[in-house]
Amino acid sequence: GSGTPSGQIQFLDGASPIGGPVDLVGGVASSTDASLPAGDHTISADYLGDANFLTATNSTTQDVNQAGSTTDVTSSVDPAAFGQGVSFTATVLPVAPGAGTATGQVQFFVDGAAFGAPVTLAGGSGTSGVTASLAVGSHPVTATYTGDANFSGSTSGVLTQVVGQIDAGATLVGTPNPSVFVQSVDLTATITGPQGTPTGTVQFNVDGVDAGSPVALSGGVATLTTSSLGVGDHGVTATYSGNVVYHPTTATTTQTVHQAASATGLSASVNPSQAGQAVTFSATVTAVVPGVGTPTGQVQFSIDGADAGSPVSLTAGNAVSS
């Protein structure tokens, strides 16, 4: 026979039709199918015949290999703060000329250790559970796709998940405030935070000068006791050192110191005395609680409302008229 057959060709994958019959054009018919799974396929072409040509069949074996894949991993929040919940998402894509959507599972790894159980892909993506327990610092994260019947496995590049320190709260109080001269004052710094009790040290500073060495926190509290503050207002600062979880921070207060009250005792060397007899008077000045210490300065003696001599300087809190 001669001539060019017309009519249609039905392509089949084994016994399953690949689409509908395809019209011959110049004796040629083509079918494109991207849905063949990996494996060996017997592809046949059944010519359905026309008025001049009988039906005919021919077949071939089509080998379909697994397509390559790439895996990418992302973080829900990066950088994250310590104690903040973080999850990871892996997306698996085919490598050209492969096409389609990967199925199967992906395993996440954090710091080189498996993170949770394998996650089943949905639409080519899978998301891990949430963790809020990552320590402050940098953590390498990867995702490994195990592959399926049509796509080979792959491992993502390294995502560096950064976890940062968080802010602490700080308060500073003086007790008592106001105080009086030489009275003992407790300067107390309290450091608080949302992720456990802060540790570390506090450096107290009074009027721009460090007061002693740093004080270790105990239960988030550090106290400095001082009785050396002069009369007046004093700017006090407590500087928290920070630790692996918390940022450094500071707190300030103004400590007011008033003069301490005093009491003056007066005695005579002779009482009663005789006319013309010499009499000296002694004054003793003491601090009134809560004031402490020995007053200095001068005492002015007066007799019948008139000054008796010049002011007399105190010695060990005592003064004697001349």
Backbone bond lengths (Angstrom), bond angles and torsions (degrees), N, CA, C in turn:
res aa  C-N    CA-C-N  psi(-1)  N-CA   C-N-CA  omega(-1)  CA-C   N-CA-C  phi
1 G - - - 1.451 - - 1.514 111.40 -
2 S 1.268 114.92 160.73 1.453 120.14 178.36 1.525 108.48 -142.48
3 G 1.322 115.09 173.92 1.456 119.97 -177.23 1.521 111.67 103.43
4 T 1.274 113.65 179.00 1.487 119.38 -177.44 1.522 108.88 -113.01
5 P 1.332 116.31 117.59 1.471 118.87 179.35 1.534 111.23 -60.99
6 S 1.289 115.22 148.66 1.457 122.16 171.23 1.527 107.62 -119.09
7 G 1.300 117.13 -171.25 1.461 119.91 179.46 1.522 111.20 104.31
8 Q 1.335 117.57 -145.09 1.467 121.73 -172.24 1.528 112.21 -138.00
9 I 1.314 114.66 156.37 1.468 124.07 175.20 1.529 108.29 -118.45
10 Q 1.333 115.33 133.40 1.464 120.53 172.08 1.514 108.68 -106.69
11 F 1.363 116.12 117.92 1.456 120.13 176.67 1.523 109.15 -89.42
12 L 1.352 115.31 145.02 1.457 120.88 -179.73 1.521 110.58 -136.89
13 D 1.334 115.04 145.15 1.459 123.13 170.10 1.508 105.56 -104.52
14 G 1.329 116.12 98.77 1.456 119.59 -168.80 1.509 108.38 64.86
15 A 1.319 116.97 -118.06 1.467 120.66 178.84 1.522 112.28 -100.70
16 S 1.331 117.17 1.17 1.464 120.30 -175.14 1.522 110.37 -97.55
17 P 1.345 117.07 123.87 1.471 119.23 178.44 1.520 111.14 -61.16
18 I 1.317 114.69 143.32 1.460 121.12 172.95 1.527 106.26 -101.78
19 G 1.292 115.84 94.03 1.451 120.00 -176.51 1.524 111.36 69.84
20 G 1.347 117.29 -162.54 1.457 122.12 178.22 1.513 111.14 -94.98
21 P 1.333 117.11 176.61 1.474 120.88 177.32 1.515 110.89 -58.00
22 V 1.349 115.87 143.57 1.462 122.89 -177.69 1.518 108.93 -112.00
23 D 1.339 118.16 130.44 1.459 122.41 -179.95 1.519 110.76 -68.69
24 L 1.359 115.29 137.76 1.453 120.93 172.98 1.524 109.99 -74.26
25 V 1.297 116.51 137.88 1.466 122.94 174.46 1.521 106.59 -128.51
26 G 1.345 115.61 109.21 1.460 118.98 -175.66 1.502 111.63 64.66
27 G 1.331 116.00 28.72 1.456 120.53 179.40 1.511 114.29 82.16
28 V 1.340 116.87 8.71 1.467 120.48 -176.74 1.529 109.74 -124.86
29 A 1.340 115.94 137.43 1.463 122.32 173.75 1.521 108.22 -134.38
30 S 1.348 117.15 140.75 1.474 121.93 -178.12 1.517 109.99 -128.18
31 S 1.341 114.73 148.84 1.457 121.08 175.67 1.527 108.66 -136.62
32 T 1.307 116.16 134.61 1.476 121.34 178.16 1.522 108.91 -112.05
33 D 1.333 116.31 127.85 1.470 120.51 -178.85 1.523 108.59 -139.64
34 A 1.357 115.52 116.34 1.476 120.42 179.63 1.518 111.62 -101.60
35 S 1.343 115.62 9.78 1.463 118.33 -174.42 1.513 113.99 -100.05
36 L 1.315 117.11 6.13 1.461 118.03 -178.02 1.518 110.33 -69.95
37 P 1.317 117.82 126.02 1.465 119.55 176.67 1.518 111.18 -73.08
38 A 1.336 116.02 164.14 1.463 119.98 178.64 1.523 109.84 -60.62
39 G 1.314 114.20 142.39 1.459 120.30 -179.20 1.513 110.77 135.58
40 D 1.364 116.91 -176.93 1.473 123.14 178.10 1.518 109.07 -93.93
41 H 1.325 116.35 133.05 1.458 122.15 -178.01 1.530 109.99 -127.28
42 T 1.343 116.48 132.45 1.462 121.34 172.94 1.523 107.66 -89.61
43 I 1.316 114.95 110.92 1.459 121.81 -178.49 1.529 108.51 -103.46
44 S 1.300 116.68 124.36 1.462 121.08 178.63 1.518 110.41 -120.30
45 A 1.325 114.50 152.38 1.467 121.82 176.70 1.532 107.32 -121.70
46 D 1.313 117.83 113.59 1.474 123.18 179.65 1.523 109.27 -100.02
47 Y 1.362 113.89 114.13 1.470 118.77 174.87 1.525 107.37 -80.88
48 L 1.331 116.31 128.76 1.455 120.85 -173.59 1.528 113.04 -88.73
49 G 1.326 115.23 -1.46 1.466 120.16 177.33 1.523 112.69 79.92
50 D 1.371 114.43 167.34 1.459 120.53 172.71 1.523 107.85 -145.05
51 A 1.296 118.42 -163.85 1.477 120.42 -176.27 1.514 112.48 -64.86
52 N 1.360 115.73 -23.58 1.461 118.13 -174.19 1.517 113.87 -111.30
53 F 1.344 117.18 -16.24 1.459 119.21 -174.38 1.529 109.73 -128.94
54 L 1.351 112.87 140.60 1.460 119.26 178.91 1.537 110.70 -76.52
55 T 1.326 114.83 165.73 1.471 119.81 175.16 1.514 111.08 -65.66
56 A 1.350 114.76 155.96 1.462 119.84 178.36 1.527 108.42 -154.26
57 T 1.335 115.35 158.31 1.475 120.97 -179.38 1.521 109.67 -138.42
58 N 1.320 115.56 143.54 1.465 121.42 171.91 1.528 107.84 -146.45
59 S 1.314 116.06 157.90 1.478 119.58 -177.21 1.513 110.85 -144.17
60 T 1.347 114.25 164.13 1.461 122.38 176.09 1.524 108.10 -149.28
61 T 1.315 116.00 164.48 1.477 120.64 177.09 1.525 109.08 -103.08
62 Q 1.331 116.28 124.33 1.459 122.14 178.22 1.528 109.02 -106.37
63 D 1.332 115.91 118.23 1.460 120.83 176.86 1.535 108.97 -90.85
64 V 1.337 116.93 125.19 1.471 122.13 177.24 1.522 108.02 -115.09
65 N 1.326 116.06 115.26 1.455 120.77 179.89 1.538 110.58 -89.74
66 Q 1.365 116.12 160.84 1.462 119.30 173.19 1.523 109.93 -59.14
67 A 1.323 116.33 141.61 1.458 120.93 172.57 1.528 109.53 -81.68
68 G 1.314 116.06 150.44 1.453 119.60 174.05 1.520 110.78 -71.94
69 S 1.320 116.58 164.86 1.472 120.94 178.81 1.516 109.56 -138.45
70 T 1.316 114.41 157.11 1.468 121.54 170.03 1.517 108.16 -124.79
71 T 1.312 115.86 144.88 1.468 121.32 -179.66 1.517 108.97 -122.55
72 D 1.327 115.24 131.82 1.462 121.79 177.34 1.526 108.11 -121.34
73 V 1.337 116.38 142.19 1.462 120.13 179.95 1.529 109.10 -123.61
74 T 1.330 116.53 137.31 1.461 123.26 178.37 1.526 109.40 -130.04
75 S 1.336 115.06 162.40 1.468 122.01 179.50 1.520 109.98 -109.65
76 S 1.324 116.09 148.96 1.462 120.39 176.97 1.520 111.58 -70.58
77 V 1.338 117.77 -27.14 1.468 121.33 177.56 1.524 108.22 -156.93
78 D 1.323 115.42 121.36 1.456 120.68 -177.53 1.538 108.97 -151.82
79 P 1.328 118.41 115.64 1.469 125.94 5.55 1.522 112.21 -77.58
80 A 1.324 115.07 159.23 1.460 121.72 176.64 1.520 108.69 -113.68
81 A 1.318 115.48 156.82 1.465 120.97 174.09 1.528 108.98 -89.08
82 F 1.320 115.32 151.89 1.455 119.74 179.18 1.529 109.85 -55.65
83 G 1.343 115.80 131.06 1.459 120.90 -179.41 1.514 113.68 87.96
84 Q 1.333 118.02 -6.27 1.467 121.06 179.04 1.528 110.00 -82.95
85 G 1.335 116.83 138.35 1.454 121.26 -179.93 1.516 111.92 -69.83
86 V 1.337 115.84 134.85 1.469 122.34 -179.53 1.532 108.61 -133.82
87 S 1.340 116.39 137.94 1.458 121.53 171.63 1.522 108.52 -128.73
88 F 1.337 115.77 164.87 1.453 121.25 -177.36 1.527 109.79 -126.61
89 T 1.336 116.06 143.52 1.454 121.75 -178.94 1.524 109.41 -123.00
90 A 1.336 116.04 129.92 1.467 122.62 176.05 1.522 108.95 -107.01
91 T 1.327 115.81 135.24 1.468 121.94 176.87 1.519 107.93 -121.44
92 V 1.338 116.04 125.81 1.464 122.07 -177.95 1.523 108.66 -109.29
93 L 1.335 116.50 126.33 1.463 122.58 -179.17 1.524 109.95 -124.14
94 P 1.353 117.36 150.11 1.469 120.01 177.48 1.518 110.93 -74.95
95 V 1.335 115.41 152.82 1.454 121.48 173.67 1.524 107.82 -94.99
96 A 1.340 117.45 127.05 1.461 121.20 179.31 1.537 110.13 -56.39
97 P 1.352 118.26 142.80 1.473 127.37 8.57 1.523 114.26 -84.68
98 G 1.347 117.64 8.01 1.456 119.52 177.77 1.519 111.13 -64.28
99 A 1.310 114.94 154.45 1.465 120.42 -179.80 1.514 108.50 -147.97
100 G 1.336 115.34 166.49 1.453 120.36 178.97 1.507 111.64 111.51
101 T 1.320 115.76 -174.38 1.464 122.92 -176.67 1.517 109.96 -115.06
102 A 1.308 115.60 125.69 1.460 120.73 -179.15 1.520 110.73 -70.14
103 T 1.310 115.85 145.39 1.455 123.34 171.56 1.521 108.02 -120.26
104 G 1.310 117.14 -176.77 1.456 120.53 179.41 1.511 111.47 105.51
105 Q 1.326 116.53 -149.26 1.460 121.10 -173.82 1.525 111.93 -133.76
106 V 1.317 114.16 159.04 1.455 121.56 175.97 1.526 108.21 -130.16
107 Q 1.341 115.42 139.24 1.460 121.40 177.87 1.530 108.87 -110.49
108 F 1.338 116.07 126.25 1.455 120.66 177.38 1.532 109.58 -90.26
109 F 1.339 114.98 148.50 1.459 121.76 176.41 1.525 108.49 -131.46
110 V 1.341 116.58 133.73 1.459 123.08 176.84 1.520 107.83 -125.78
111 D 1.316 115.92 125.85 1.475 121.09 -177.07 1.521 111.02 57.27
112 G 1.330 116.98 32.06 1.463 121.87 176.68 1.509 115.13 83.18
113 A 1.328 118.43 -3.33 1.463 121.84 -179.24 1.527 109.52 -111.73
114 A 1.336 115.60 145.51 1.466 119.83 179.00 1.524 110.00 -57.72
115 F 1.319 115.08 133.18 1.463 121.46 -179.55 1.530 108.22 -108.60
116 G 1.317 115.16 102.72 1.458 119.38 -178.39 1.516 112.58 72.95
117 A 1.318 115.87 -175.50 1.464 122.57 178.41 1.525 109.50 -84.68
118 P 1.364 117.04 161.60 1.472 118.97 175.72 1.526 110.92 -55.66
119 V 1.336 116.07 143.61 1.460 123.29 -177.09 1.517 108.87 -108.43
120 T 1.327 116.82 130.85 1.466 121.33 179.86 1.525 109.82 -78.02
121 L 1.343 115.05 133.79 1.455 120.49 179.84 1.520 110.90 -72.01
122 A 1.325 115.08 145.14 1.462 122.69 172.65 1.517 106.44 -134.02
123 G 1.341 116.62 115.86 1.452 119.16 -176.13 1.509 113.22 65.01
124 G 1.319 117.03 26.13 1.457 121.56 178.33 1.515 114.31 86.34
125 S 1.339 118.11 3.42 1.465 120.74 -179.01 1.522 110.71 -130.69
126 G 1.320 115.66 154.57 1.462 121.98 175.82 1.508 109.80 -145.97
127 T 1.334 117.08 142.46 1.470 122.54 -177.50 1.516 110.17 -120.88
128 S 1.315 115.25 134.93 1.461 121.36 179.99 1.512 111.23 -73.12
129 G 1.329 115.00 173.18 1.462 119.81 168.93 1.523 110.18 -70.49
130 V 1.318 115.90 174.75 1.467 122.47 -177.72 1.528 109.38 -96.87
131 T 1.323 116.14 137.17 1.458 120.68 173.79 1.516 109.61 -125.02
132 A 1.326 115.92 140.79 1.460 121.79 174.82 1.520 110.26 -121.66
133 S 1.333 116.65 16.91 1.454 120.42 -172.26 1.530 113.69 -108.91
134 L 1.324 117.98 9.60 1.457 118.95 179.36 1.522 110.07 -70.00
135 A 1.320 115.44 134.95 1.462 120.74 -179.76 1.522 110.39 -73.43
136 V 1.333 115.51 160.87 1.463 120.07 175.59 1.526 108.76 -61.86
137 G 1.324 115.43 133.46 1.462 120.69 -179.13 1.509 111.10 137.69
138 S 1.338 116.60 -164.24 1.462 123.19 -179.55 1.522 110.03 -107.52
139 H 1.322 115.69 136.32 1.465 121.56 -176.60 1.531 109.71 -128.22
140 P 1.359 117.96 120.16 1.464 119.11 175.46 1.530 110.86 -73.61
141 V 1.337 116.15 133.09 1.460 122.68 -178.78 1.531 108.64 -126.01
142 T 1.331 117.44 131.17 1.461 122.20 174.53 1.520 109.34 -133.88
143 A 1.339 114.87 163.88 1.465 121.59 176.23 1.522 107.85 -133.54
144 T 1.316 116.79 131.19 1.464 122.23 179.93 1.519 109.64 -114.31
145 Y 1.339 114.93 119.76 1.468 121.53 176.00 1.517 107.79 -88.83
146 T 1.334 116.39 129.02 1.470 120.42 -174.37 1.520 113.14 -86.16
147 G 1.336 118.24 -6.14 1.457 121.02 179.00 1.522 112.94 86.33
148 D 1.348 115.70 168.53 1.467 121.88 173.56 1.515 107.75 -142.82
149 A 1.336 118.24 -164.69 1.466 120.77 -176.27 1.515 111.93 -63.44
150 N 1.340 117.68 -26.84 1.457 120.12 -173.33 1.522 114.37 -109.85
151 F 1.328 117.67 -16.62 1.467 120.81 -176.51 1.532 109.62 -128.77
152 S 1.327 114.51 135.34 1.460 119.14 176.82 1.517 110.08 -77.11
153 G 1.328 116.30 158.68 1.455 121.28 -178.80 1.525 112.24 -72.54
154 S 1.334 115.67 163.29 1.469 121.31 177.99 1.519 108.91 -158.81
155 T 1.320 115.07 160.25 1.470 121.41 178.85 1.515 108.99 -123.68
156 S 1.301 115.61 138.01 1.466 120.74 -179.00 1.513 111.20 -70.46
157 G 1.330 115.25 166.46 1.445 120.01 165.34 1.514 110.17 -70.75
158 V 1.308 116.39 175.66 1.467 121.03 -176.50 1.526 109.96 -85.68
159 L 1.331 115.16 125.28 1.464 121.91 168.41 1.520 107.69 -95.26
160 T 1.326 117.35 127.92 1.467 120.76 177.11 1.521 108.84 -95.23
161 Q 1.324 114.61 108.13 1.463 120.47 178.65 1.525 108.72 -88.44
162 V 1.327 115.60 120.09 1.466 120.79 -178.99 1.524 109.20 -99.97
163 V 1.329 115.66 131.81 1.468 122.41 175.66 1.523 107.10 -119.36
164 G 1.331 116.37 122.39 1.458 120.80 -174.66 1.513 113.41 -105.11
165 Q 1.355 114.51 165.94 1.465 120.82 175.08 1.528 110.07 -65.62
166 I 1.315 114.94 161.96 1.462 121.43 178.34 1.521 109.67 -118.81
167 D 1.327 115.03 165.18 1.466 120.20 -177.21 1.525 111.36 -79.23
168 A 1.312 114.58 143.73 1.466 121.80 173.93 1.523 108.35 -108.75
169 G 1.327 115.27 154.97 1.463 120.70 173.77 1.516 109.95 -97.40
170 A 1.325 116.03 149.65 1.464 119.61 -178.48 1.525 110.14 -141.16
171 T 1.337 115.70 135.57 1.466 121.57 172.50 1.527 108.29 -129.59
172 L 1.336 115.44 153.05 1.462 121.32 179.94 1.519 108.44 -139.46
173 V 1.332 116.72 127.29 1.460 121.29 177.91 1.526 109.52 -134.15
174 G 1.330 115.40 149.42 1.456 121.80 171.84 1.514 109.67 -107.24
175 T 1.317 116.15 137.75 1.467 120.77 -178.59 1.534 109.34 -132.44
176 P 1.346 118.66 119.09 1.476 126.17 -4.61 1.523 110.73 -80.65
177 N 1.300 116.09 164.38 1.456 122.15 176.66 1.531 108.25 -150.21
178 P 1.336 118.39 110.74 1.472 125.38 8.85 1.526 112.76 -77.20
179 S 1.324 113.97 162.59 1.462 121.38 175.30 1.522 108.00 -120.26
180 V 1.341 116.31 177.55 1.463 120.16 176.53 1.515 108.95 -114.63
181 F 1.297 115.07 163.35 1.459 121.15 -175.42 1.532 112.04 -52.59
182 V 1.310 114.75 131.04 1.467 126.09 177.98 1.527 112.26 70.38
183 Q 1.329 118.22 1.19 1.464 119.42 175.50 1.531 109.54 -71.12
184 S 1.327 116.91 141.68 1.456 121.78 179.01 1.530 109.78 -70.34
185 V 1.340 115.79 130.51 1.464 122.54 -178.54 1.520 108.77 -123.66
186 D 1.332 115.81 132.00 1.471 121.30 173.74 1.525 108.93 -96.28
187 L 1.329 116.45 118.12 1.463 122.27 172.75 1.528 107.18 -96.54
188 T 1.335 116.19 114.05 1.470 120.61 -172.11 1.524 110.37 -118.21
189 A 1.335 115.29 121.63 1.471 122.40 175.23 1.518 108.71 -104.06
190 T 1.332 116.09 131.57 1.465 121.66 177.53 1.529 108.12 -118.93
191 I 1.319 115.85 122.97 1.473 122.45 -178.36 1.525 107.78 -111.55
192 T 1.327 116.64 126.77 1.463 121.91 -178.43 1.520 110.04 -125.99
193 G 1.336 115.32 159.02 1.466 120.60 178.43 1.508 110.86 -159.35
194 P 1.353 116.84 158.64 1.468 121.08 -176.63 1.516 114.78 -79.37
195 Q 1.340 117.54 -11.87 1.457 120.16 -176.53 1.520 110.57 -123.79
196 G 1.311 115.24 63.65 1.453 120.16 178.07 1.515 112.04 93.23
197 T 1.325 115.55 166.62 1.466 121.82 -177.54 1.519 110.19 -75.85
198 P 1.333 117.81 124.86 1.472 119.87 179.81 1.522 112.12 -61.79
199 T 1.306 114.85 147.27 1.460 122.89 172.34 1.521 107.65 -118.48
200 G 1.328 116.03 174.38 1.450 120.44 -179.52 1.508 110.52 122.61
201 T 1.322 117.12 -153.14 1.458 121.61 -176.52 1.525 110.27 -132.92
202 V 1.336 114.18 163.26 1.465 122.20 175.35 1.533 108.03 -126.96
203 Q 1.339 114.98 129.67 1.461 119.91 173.57 1.526 108.58 -102.09
204 F 1.349 115.23 119.81 1.459 120.19 176.39 1.531 109.39 -87.41
205 N 1.342 114.44 144.66 1.453 120.34 -179.80 1.525 108.05 -139.09
206 V 1.343 116.09 130.26 1.459 121.26 -179.24 1.521 108.68 -120.14
207 D 1.306 115.55 122.14 1.469 121.51 178.25 1.524 111.72 55.43
208 G 1.364 115.26 37.33 1.459 119.59 175.85 1.509 115.14 85.46
209 V 1.314 118.54 1.90 1.465 122.26 -178.40 1.522 108.79 -121.39
210 D 1.344 116.33 130.93 1.461 119.90 178.42 1.520 110.46 -58.50
211 A 1.323 114.97 134.28 1.465 120.91 179.01 1.521 108.15 -103.31
212 G 1.308 116.04 96.37 1.452 119.99 179.91 1.511 112.55 75.47
213 S 1.323 114.69 -168.53 1.465 122.14 179.81 1.527 109.98 -89.06
214 P 1.343 116.98 164.27 1.470 119.24 176.42 1.532 111.06 -56.78
215 V 1.333 115.02 142.74 1.467 121.80 -177.63 1.525 108.46 -106.33
216 A 1.324 117.23 128.37 1.467 121.63 -179.53 1.527 110.25 -70.50
217 L 1.326 115.03 138.32 1.462 120.12 175.44 1.522 110.47 -71.49
218 S 1.318 115.02 143.36 1.463 121.94 172.50 1.522 106.94 -132.89
219 G 1.321 116.28 112.93 1.453 118.96 -175.19 1.512 112.59 63.27
220 G 1.336 115.75 27.37 1.456 120.18 -179.96 1.510 114.48 82.85
221 V 1.342 117.98 7.98 1.469 121.66 -175.61 1.528 109.86 -124.77
222 A 1.337 115.46 137.85 1.471 122.08 173.06 1.525 108.43 -131.30
223 T 1.326 116.38 138.14 1.467 120.97 -176.64 1.524 110.53 -130.59
224 L 1.323 115.27 135.57 1.470 122.20 172.05 1.520 107.44 -119.25
225 T 1.345 115.89 128.10 1.465 121.05 178.51 1.520 108.79 -105.99
226 T 1.340 115.80 129.30 1.465 120.11 -178.95 1.517 109.71 -140.55
227 S 1.345 115.26 148.42 1.471 120.80 174.28 1.531 109.58 -130.30
228 S 1.342 114.84 20.17 1.463 118.75 -173.12 1.522 113.05 -105.27
229 L 1.331 118.12 11.60 1.463 120.24 -177.79 1.519 110.52 -78.56
230 G 1.329 115.78 132.35 1.453 120.66 177.84 1.514 111.66 -78.20
231 V 1.298 116.03 169.31 1.468 120.76 178.70 1.528 109.43 -65.20
232 G 1.325 116.07 134.12 1.461 121.75 179.61 1.508 111.31 131.79
233 D 1.345 116.05 -172.07 1.465 122.27 178.01 1.519 109.44 -95.92
234 H 1.337 115.35 137.45 1.468 121.47 -177.25 1.533 109.68 -126.23
235 G 1.324 115.50 126.96 1.461 119.73 174.34 1.513 110.11 -80.79
236 V 1.334 115.44 121.21 1.467 121.31 -177.07 1.526 108.69 -116.65
237 T 1.327 116.52 134.01 1.469 122.74 178.28 1.517 109.63 -126.66
238 A 1.337 115.93 138.04 1.461 121.78 172.75 1.526 107.05 -116.38
239 T 1.332 117.08 120.48 1.463 122.61 -178.20 1.523 109.30 -109.76
240 Y 1.336 114.82 115.61 1.465 120.77 178.89 1.524 108.95 -83.04
241 S 1.324 116.49 134.34 1.465 122.43 -175.38 1.521 113.04 -71.50
242 G 1.347 117.43 -22.07 1.459 120.06 -170.49 1.525 110.87 79.75
243 N 1.331 115.91 169.06 1.468 120.95 173.78 1.532 108.11 -148.34
244 V 1.316 117.23 -164.15 1.460 119.59 -175.26 1.516 111.73 -63.27
245 V 1.330 118.21 -23.85 1.470 121.69 -177.58 1.520 112.08 -98.76
246 Y 1.344 117.17 -39.99 1.461 120.77 -169.27 1.531 112.42 -111.02
247 H 1.364 114.72 143.37 1.452 121.40 173.19 1.535 109.87 -68.87
248 P 1.344 117.01 153.41 1.465 119.25 169.19 1.530 110.39 -62.23
249 T 1.326 115.87 153.83 1.463 120.48 177.93 1.523 109.00 -156.40
250 T 1.329 116.15 168.52 1.457 120.30 -179.17 1.526 110.48 -134.19
251 A 1.325 114.64 159.27 1.462 122.36 172.41 1.521 107.55 -139.22
252 T 1.330 115.70 150.87 1.467 119.71 -178.34 1.522 110.72 -132.36
253 T 1.320 115.21 158.82 1.464 121.77 172.71 1.523 108.12 -156.52
254 T 1.325 115.77 165.80 1.463 121.27 174.02 1.520 108.37 -112.77
255 Q 1.309 115.95 121.40 1.464 121.77 177.82 1.522 108.27 -99.93
256 T 1.329 115.93 120.59 1.469 121.91 -178.87 1.524 109.68 -100.58
257 V 1.311 115.67 129.92 1.475 121.70 179.36 1.530 108.49 -118.80
258 H 1.328 115.61 120.10 1.463 121.55 177.42 1.530 110.34 -95.42
259 Q 1.348 115.15 163.11 1.459 119.02 170.85 1.529 109.43 -61.65
260 A 1.313 115.33 144.11 1.459 119.44 174.14 1.530 109.45 -80.38
261 A 1.320 115.19 146.44 1.464 119.38 175.49 1.535 109.99 -71.16
262 S 1.336 115.29 154.28 1.466 119.65 178.77 1.528 110.01 -129.49
263 A 1.320 113.92 158.66 1.472 120.71 175.26 1.526 108.24 -126.21
264 T 1.335 115.80 137.11 1.467 120.13 -177.62 1.530 109.69 -116.85
265 G 1.332 114.24 125.07 1.469 120.55 174.48 1.532 110.32 -102.70
266 L 1.326 116.77 144.41 1.473 120.75 -176.36 1.532 108.81 -132.10
267 S 1.354 115.28 134.74 1.474 120.35 177.25 1.526 109.73 -140.23
268 A 1.301 115.19 157.53 1.471 121.45 178.68 1.514 109.23 -111.22
269 S 1.341 115.59 148.93 1.470 119.42 -178.86 1.531 110.74 -69.42
270 V 1.341 117.26 -30.76 1.463 121.99 177.85 1.511 107.66 -139.60
271 N 1.315 116.35 126.79 1.469 119.23 178.87 1.534 108.23 -157.30
272 P 1.362 117.67 110.89 1.479 126.95 5.72 1.522 111.18 -79.82
273 S 1.299 114.16 164.32 1.465 119.86 179.18 1.529 109.14 -121.84
274 Q 1.361 116.75 168.63 1.460 123.22 177.81 1.523 109.34 -96.02
275 A 1.317 113.28 154.40 1.456 117.21 177.22 1.522 109.32 -57.08
276 G 1.314 116.02 131.48 1.451 121.46 179.73 1.508 114.25 85.01
277 Q 1.333 117.45 -7.08 1.477 120.68 179.69 1.526 109.62 -78.48
278 A 1.328 115.19 137.67 1.476 120.10 179.94 1.533 110.21 -72.09
279 V 1.348 114.87 133.48 1.471 120.92 178.97 1.529 108.39 -130.75
280 T 1.310 115.47 132.19 1.486 120.38 172.00 1.524 108.40 -112.94
281 F 1.324 112.01 152.05 1.466 118.86 -179.73 1.540 109.50 -117.26
282 S 1.333 115.20 139.94 1.466 121.16 -179.57 1.524 109.60 -118.92
283 A 1.349 115.08 132.35 1.474 120.91 176.34 1.520 108.95 -114.87
284 T 1.324 115.18 134.19 1.467 121.39 176.09 1.522 108.26 -119.82
285 V 1.349 116.09 122.39 1.470 121.74 -177.19 1.530 108.48 -110.57
286 T 1.324 115.84 125.35 1.480 121.73 179.41 1.527 110.29 -125.84
287 A 1.344 113.92 158.43 1.466 120.04 177.45 1.519 109.65 -80.28
288 V 1.336 115.94 143.67 1.462 121.97 176.53 1.523 108.77 -94.45
289 V 1.336 116.62 129.28 1.469 121.35 178.89 1.531 110.12 -54.91
290 P 1.352 119.65 135.65 1.478 125.36 14.44 1.509 114.82 -87.38
291 G 1.340 117.80 5.40 1.445 119.33 175.59 1.516 110.78 -66.83
292 V 1.321 115.38 149.06 1.469 121.10 178.31 1.517 107.86 -137.00
293 G 1.311 115.52 172.35 1.446 120.25 177.11 1.519 111.32 99.83
294 T 1.313 115.02 179.69 1.458 122.27 -176.44 1.522 109.32 -110.62
295 P 1.328 117.47 117.98 1.464 119.38 179.97 1.516 111.75 -63.15
296 T 1.341 114.55 148.46 1.461 121.74 171.72 1.530 107.48 -117.06
297 G 1.312 116.55 -176.21 1.452 120.22 179.03 1.523 111.56 111.81
298 Q 1.334 117.01 -149.22 1.462 121.31 -174.33 1.530 111.57 -134.12
299 V 1.321 114.19 158.70 1.471 122.64 176.25 1.527 108.58 -122.26
300 Q 1.317 115.18 130.71 1.471 119.64 173.92 1.523 108.56 -103.28
301 F 1.338 116.11 116.52 1.464 120.80 176.37 1.536 108.88 -82.84
302 S 1.321 115.65 142.02 1.472 122.05 177.26 1.524 108.73 -131.75
303 I 1.337 115.96 140.74 1.474 121.84 177.33 1.524 107.32 -124.56
304 D 1.301 114.68 122.96 1.462 121.41 -179.44 1.527 111.14 54.48
305 G 1.379 115.50 35.70 1.455 120.74 175.42 1.496 115.01 85.84
306 A 1.344 117.74 -2.54 1.462 120.74 179.35 1.516 109.78 -113.08
307 D 1.347 116.01 138.79 1.464 120.01 179.72 1.519 110.21 -56.15
308 A 1.330 114.50 135.69 1.467 120.49 177.74 1.516 107.53 -107.99
309 G 1.292 117.27 95.24 1.445 120.90 -178.71 1.506 112.91 77.72
310 S 1.311 114.37 -169.37 1.474 121.37 179.53 1.520 110.64 -87.68
311 P 1.350 116.57 163.76 1.485 118.86 176.05 1.522 110.52 -59.15
312 V 1.319 115.86 144.43 1.478 122.91 -177.54 1.527 108.43 -111.30
313 S 1.320 116.70 128.58 1.477 120.66 -179.90 1.508 110.31 -71.95
314 L 1.342 113.85 141.32 1.464 120.91 177.05 1.524 110.40 -73.98
315 T 1.299 114.25 141.47 1.459 122.06 171.44 1.514 108.12 -127.64
316 A 1.362 115.07 113.52 1.463 120.30 -175.26 1.523 111.12 56.03
317 G 1.336 115.80 33.49 1.450 121.01 176.53 1.522 113.64 85.40
318 N 1.322 117.66 5.40 1.460 121.05 -177.71 1.531 110.60 -122.43
319 A 1.357 113.29 146.89 1.457 120.00 175.59 1.521 107.94 -140.14
320 V 1.369 117.54 142.19 1.477 123.39 -178.78 1.509 108.02 -124.48
321 S 1.335 114.35 130.61 1.471 118.83 179.28 1.504 109.82 -67.00
322 S 1.326 114.30 156.16 1.483 118.76 178.86 1.511 110.02 -104.20
